Amino acid sequence: MTRHIYRCPLRWSDMDAFGHVNNVVFLRYLEEARIDFMFRLRPSDGSPSFSGGSVVARHEIDYVRPLVHRHEPVVIESWVTKIGAAALTIAYEVKDAEGADLVYARASTIVVPYDLEAGRPRRISAEEKSYLQRYLPPVEEDALVG
């Protein structure tokens, strides 16, 4: 499975009074990684692609351990866990380094493509679906037998 890798710098202002990254700041980190991931798909042949708009429908986050300020960036690995007709789910791990075992947070976000001009959700295009499928985990054979 392919994962999108985003290196996110820590800022001094991300710290709270206890000296670790504030829980709300993690959502900003995930936003930066998600935008970097989704905006890599550029419109072609007039495709609306994700740069045409999307909205977050849900966030879920598990804080695994405190993250304290340091000069090295954290790595956010992102991948797709579900693609529906008009929504997708992106999963994340916030880590020390790509492939590292030390995880600070695990999260997921449900994203809905949005038509900004019409002011309403829209379906995922074939181009978007093709791009997203590269980031889906492989289907295990046992899951197909079921």
Salt bridges, closest charged atoms under 4 A:
ASP14 OD2 - ARG11 NH1 3.84
ASP14 OD1 - ARG28 NH1 4.00
ASP16 OD2 - HIS20 NE2 3.36
GLU32 OE2 - ARG11 NH2 2.88
ASP36 OD2 - HIS4 NE2 2.74
ASP36 OD2 - ARG40 NH2 2.92
GLU60 OE1 - ARG58 NH2 3.13
GLU77 OE1 - ARG3 NH1 2.76
GLU77 OE1 - LYS95 NZ 3.44
GLU93 OE1 - ARG3 NH1 3.24
GLU93 OE1 - LYS95 NZ 3.22
GLU93 OE2 - ARG106 NE 3.11
ASP96 OD1 - ARG70 NH1 2.71
GLU98 OE1 - ARG7 NH2 3.47
GLU128 OE2 - ARG122 NH2 2.65
